[in-house]
Amino acid sequence: MDSKRSQPKNHHYVPESYLKRFTDRTGFLHIQDCKRAQTRRQRPDRVMTINAYYRQAWATQGVDPDIFEIELGKGLESETREVIDKLIMSPHELNARDTASLLNYLELQRVRVPRQAQIAKVLMRETILKSAPADIVADVAAGRLQLDMKDSARFEYMKMALGSIHPWLAEMEWEIFEAAPGTAFITTDSPVSFFNARIPPPAEAGIGLAGTVVLFPLCSRKLLLMRHPQIRSKPPLTELPLPKLLDGLIAVSQGIVWDRDLVELTNRRMAHLAHELIVGESMDVLQSSGRV
């Protein structure tokens, strides 16, 4: 095999197979680009990609710098595509392996997007400055010294973050909601979103707060919502104890159809937690997000 020819270049930070679930009948996504203040239509293979996003140029000799992207494509993303199909069509058929794959996917999808990469670099910078000598901190603050975070900081953040969200997701109650006829869900470049009514976007709530819910659109018709069992008994900003990691099945309920008001409210919440891109099956759906 020609290794140069097989190396991936444009890397999806949100999978093409997932984005296809939000296309119109002709296979196009309708896109709101908040950074450029423009709307457009594109095929899913051209959306939410960054050149060499997963390439680790600093990899040691003998290790493929593109191993992250290669393993994603042939492993987790492939498995999870089928699991999401089950969630949409027949969630009662989920087994323990499906649950494990989905938890891993949701956690990785949460931390690998550009929004979280920016947060990672800020956190790394703050951590370094906290332990740096006072004169160095003063020089950085005055602009006499530059402190730039290398791209490797993003990978270090992912390594540290993976495993921290998993127990919370497994402990939550999962429910699938359907959009009423004539309405549809959007998704964004940060498709696993944390929302707490007491922490208005664009700030994003910690997952360990009682009132925080996780929003993950499965397709334009259905959305997975995860919430703490304590959400009905504790104030929204109550910090919950770290749950134990549970193995096995997660019960998923379904059957409730959301009307236009609820769908559009949820779209607005997700849109205001996006980084730059909001996508949907039509311009009308994008307009319901409140950022067009």
C-alpha positions as CSV (number, residue, x, y, z in Angstrom):
1,M,0.0,0.0,0.0
2,D,1.2,3.5,-0.8
3,S,1.5,5.1,2.6
4,K,1.6,8.7,1.1
5,R,-1.5,8.1,-0.9
6,S,-3.4,6.6,2.1
7,Q,-2.6,9.3,4.6
8,P,-5.7,11.3,5.5
9,K,-5.4,15.1,5.1
10,N,-8.6,16.9,5.9
11,H,-9.7,15.4,9.2
12,H,-13.4,15.6,10.4
13,Y,-13.8,16.7,14.0
14,V,-17.4,15.8,13.6
15,P,-17.9,12.7,11.5
16,E,-19.2,12.9,7.9
17,S,-21.5,9.9,8.7
18,Y,-23.1,11.8,11.5
19,L,-23.5,15.0,9.5
20,K,-25.3,13.1,6.8
21,R,-28.2,12.6,9.2
22,F,-29.0,16.3,8.9
23,T,-29.0,16.8,5.2
24,D,-31.8,17.8,2.9
25,R,-33.3,15.5,0.3
26,T,-30.5,16.3,-2.2
27,G,-27.8,15.4,0.3
28,F,-26.7,18.9,1.2
29,L,-26.3,20.6,4.6
30,H,-27.6,24.1,5.1
31,I,-24.9,25.9,7.2
32,Q,-24.8,29.0,9.3
33,D,-21.1,30.1,9.6
34,C,-21.1,32.4,12.6
35,K,-17.5,33.4,12.2
36,R,-17.9,34.6,8.6
37,A,-21.6,35.8,9.1
38,Q,-22.7,33.8,6.1
39,T,-25.0,30.9,5.1
40,R,-24.2,28.3,2.5
41,R,-25.0,24.7,1.3
42,Q,-22.3,22.0,1.2
43,R,-21.9,18.3,1.1
44,P,-21.1,16.7,4.5
45,D,-17.7,15.6,3.3
46,R,-16.7,19.3,3.0
47,V,-18.0,20.4,6.4
48,M,-16.3,20.5,9.9
49,T,-12.9,19.5,8.6
50,I,-9.5,20.9,9.4
51,N,-6.3,20.1,7.5
52,A,-4.2,17.6,9.5
53,Y,-6.3,18.3,12.6
54,Y,-5.3,14.9,14.2
55,R,-1.7,14.7,12.8
56,Q,0.9,14.5,15.6
57,A,4.0,15.7,13.8
58,W,6.0,15.1,17.1
59,A,5.2,11.4,17.1
60,T,8.3,9.2,17.7
61,Q,9.9,7.3,14.9
62,G,7.9,4.3,13.9
63,V,4.6,5.7,15.0
64,D,2.2,7.0,12.2
65,P,1.5,10.7,12.9
66,D,-2.0,10.1,11.6
67,I,-2.7,7.1,13.8
68,F,-5.5,9.0,15.7
69,E,-7.5,9.7,12.6
70,I,-6.9,6.2,11.1
71,E,-8.0,4.4,14.3
72,L,-11.1,6.6,14.6
73,G,-12.2,5.8,11.0
74,K,-11.9,2.1,11.2
75,G,-12.9,1.6,14.9
76,L,-15.0,3.8,17.1
77,E,-16.8,5.9,14.5
78,S,-17.7,2.8,12.4
79,E,-19.1,1.0,15.5
80,T,-21.0,4.0,16.7
81,R,-22.7,4.7,13.3
82,E,-24.6,1.4,13.8
83,V,-25.4,2.2,17.5
84,I,-26.9,5.6,16.6
85,D,-29.0,3.8,14.0
86,K,-30.3,1.6,16.8
87,L,-31.0,4.6,19.0
88,I,-33.1,6.2,16.2
89,M,-35.0,3.1,15.1
90,S,-35.0,0.6,18.0
91,P,-33.3,1.7,21.2
92,H,-34.7,-1.4,23.0
93,E,-32.2,-3.5,20.9
94,L,-29.1,-1.8,22.5
95,N,-26.7,-4.2,24.2
96,A,-23.9,-3.7,26.7
97,R,-21.3,-3.4,23.9
98,D,-23.4,-0.8,22.1
99,T,-23.6,1.2,25.3
100,A,-19.9,1.1,25.9
101,S,-19.2,2.2,22.3
102,L,-21.6,5.1,22.5
103,L,-20.3,6.3,25.9
104,N,-16.7,6.3,24.5
105,Y,-17.9,8.1,21.3
106,L,-19.8,10.8,23.2
107,E,-16.9,11.5,25.5
108,L,-14.4,11.7,22.6
109,Q,-16.8,13.8,20.5
110,R,-17.2,16.2,23.3
111,V,-13.5,16.9,23.9
112,R,-12.1,16.7,20.3
113,V,-13.9,19.7,18.7
114,P,-12.2,23.1,18.2
115,R,-14.3,24.8,20.9
116,Q,-12.8,22.4,23.5
117,A,-9.3,22.7,21.9
118,Q,-9.4,26.4,22.6
119,I,-10.5,25.8,26.2
120,A,-7.7,23.3,26.6
121,K,-5.1,25.8,25.6
122,V,-6.5,28.4,28.0
123,L,-6.5,25.9,30.8
124,M,-2.9,24.8,30.1
125,R,-1.7,28.4,29.9
126,E,-3.4,29.2,33.3
127,T,-1.9,26.1,34.9
128,I,1.6,27.0,33.7
129,L,1.3,30.6,34.9
130,K,0.1,29.5,38.3
131,S,3.3,27.6,38.9
132,A,5.7,30.1,37.2
133,P,7.9,32.5,39.0
134,A,6.4,36.0,39.7
135,D,8.8,37.8,37.3
136,I,7.8,35.4,34.4
137,V,4.1,36.0,35.1
138,A,4.7,39.7,35.1
139,D,6.6,39.6,31.8
140,V,3.8,37.6,30.2
141,A,1.2,40.0,31.5
142,A,3.1,43.0,30.2
143,G,3.7,41.4,26.8
144,R,7.5,41.3,27.2
145,L,7.4,37.5,27.0
146,Q,5.2,35.3,24.7
147,L,3.6,32.2,26.0
148,D,2.2,30.2,23.1
149,M,0.6,26.8,23.6
150,K,1.7,24.1,21.1
151,D,-0.9,22.0,19.4
152,S,0.3,19.0,21.4
153,A,-1.5,20.7,24.4
154,R,-4.8,19.7,22.7
155,F,-3.8,16.0,22.7
156,E,-2.7,16.2,26.3
157,Y,-6.0,17.7,27.2
158,M,-7.9,14.9,25.4
159,K,-5.8,12.3,27.3
160,M,-6.6,13.9,30.6
161,A,-10.3,14.5,29.9
162,L,-11.1,11.0,28.5
163,G,-12.6,9.0,31.4
164,S,-13.8,12.0,33.3
165,I,-17.2,12.4,31.6
166,H,-17.9,8.7,31.0
167,P,-19.2,8.0,34.6
168,W,-21.6,11.0,34.5
169,L,-23.1,10.0,31.2
170,A,-23.6,6.4,32.4
171,E,-25.3,7.6,35.5
172,M,-27.8,9.9,33.8
173,E,-31.3,9.2,32.6
174,W,-31.5,8.9,28.8
175,E,-34.5,9.9,26.8
176,I,-35.1,10.3,23.1
177,F,-37.4,13.0,21.9
178,E,-38.9,13.3,18.4
179,A,-39.5,16.6,16.5
180,A,-43.1,17.2,15.5
181,P,-43.9,17.1,11.8
182,G,-42.8,20.3,10.1
183,T,-40.0,20.8,12.6
184,A,-36.4,19.5,12.8
185,F,-33.4,19.5,15.0
186,I,-30.1,21.2,14.1
187,T,-26.7,20.1,15.1
188,T,-23.4,22.1,15.5
189,D,-19.7,21.8,15.5
190,S,-20.0,21.1,19.2
191,P,-22.7,18.4,19.0
192,V,-22.4,17.1,22.6
193,S,-23.6,20.1,24.5
194,F,-24.0,20.7,28.2
195,F,-26.8,23.1,29.1
196,N,-27.9,24.4,32.5
197,A,-30.7,26.9,32.7
198,R,-28.9,28.9,35.4
199,I,-25.8,29.3,33.3
200,P,-26.7,31.1,30.1
201,P,-24.8,30.4,26.9
202,P,-22.2,30.9,25.5
203,A,-20.9,29.9,29.0
204,E,-21.2,26.2,29.4
205,A,-22.1,24.3,32.6
206,G,-20.1,21.6,34.3
207,I,-21.5,18.2,33.9
208,G,-21.4,17.6,37.7
209,L,-24.2,20.1,38.4
210,A,-27.6,18.8,39.2
211,G,-29.4,21.0,36.6
212,T,-27.0,20.2,33.7
213,V,-28.4,18.2,30.8
214,V,-26.6,16.8,27.9
215,L,-28.0,17.4,24.4
216,F,-27.0,15.2,21.5
217,P,-29.1,15.4,18.3
218,L,-29.2,11.9,16.7
219,C,-30.6,13.1,13.4
220,S,-32.9,15.9,12.2
221,R,-35.9,14.0,13.6
222,K,-34.6,12.8,17.0
223,L,-32.6,14.1,19.9
224,L,-31.0,12.3,22.9
225,L,-31.3,14.2,26.1
226,M,-29.4,13.0,29.2
227,R,-30.1,14.3,32.7
228,H,-29.2,13.6,36.3
229,P,-31.7,11.7,38.4
230,Q,-31.3,14.5,41.0
231,I,-32.5,17.2,38.6
232,R,-36.0,17.0,40.1
233,S,-34.9,17.1,43.8
234,K,-31.9,19.4,43.9
235,P,-31.2,23.1,42.9
236,P,-29.7,23.4,39.4
237,L,-26.3,24.5,40.7
238,T,-25.8,21.8,43.3
239,E,-22.5,20.0,42.8
240,L,-23.1,16.2,42.7
241,P,-20.7,13.6,44.0
242,L,-18.7,11.8,41.3
243,P,-20.7,8.7,40.4
244,K,-19.2,5.2,40.2
245,L,-18.6,3.9,36.7
246,L,-21.4,1.5,35.9
247,D,-21.1,-1.4,33.4
248,G,-23.8,-2.8,31.3
249,L,-27.0,-1.5,29.8
250,I,-28.5,2.0,30.1
251,A,-32.3,2.3,30.0
252,V,-33.4,4.6,27.2
253,S,-37.0,5.9,27.1
254,Q,-38.7,7.3,24.1
255,G,-42.1,8.2,22.6
256,I,-42.5,11.8,23.5
257,V,-43.0,14.2,20.5
258,W,-41.9,17.8,21.1
259,D,-43.9,20.6,19.5
260,R,-42.4,23.5,17.6
261,D,-41.8,25.6,20.6
262,L,-39.8,22.9,22.4
263,V,-37.8,22.0,19.3
264,E,-36.9,25.6,18.5
265,L,-36.0,26.3,22.1
266,T,-33.6,23.4,22.1
267,N,-32.2,24.5,18.8
268,R,-31.5,28.0,20.2
269,R,-29.7,26.5,23.2
270,M,-27.5,24.3,21.0
271,A,-26.8,27.1,18.5
272,H,-25.6,29.4,21.3
273,L,-23.2,26.7,22.5
274,A,-21.8,26.2,19.0
275,H,-18.2,27.2,18.2
276,E,-18.7,28.6,14.6
277,L,-20.9,26.3,12.6
278,I,-24.6,25.4,12.9
279,V,-26.1,23.0,10.4
280,G,-29.6,21.7,9.5
281,E,-31.8,20.3,6.7
282,S,-33.1,23.8,5.6
283,M,-32.7,27.5,6.0
284,D,-36.0,27.6,8.0
285,V,-34.5,25.2,10.5
286,L,-31.4,27.3,10.8
287,Q,-33.5,30.4,11.4
288,S,-35.2,28.6,14.4
289,S,-31.8,28.6,16.1
290,G,-31.8,32.4,16.5
291,R,-28.3,32.9,15.1
292,V,-29.2,33.5,11.5
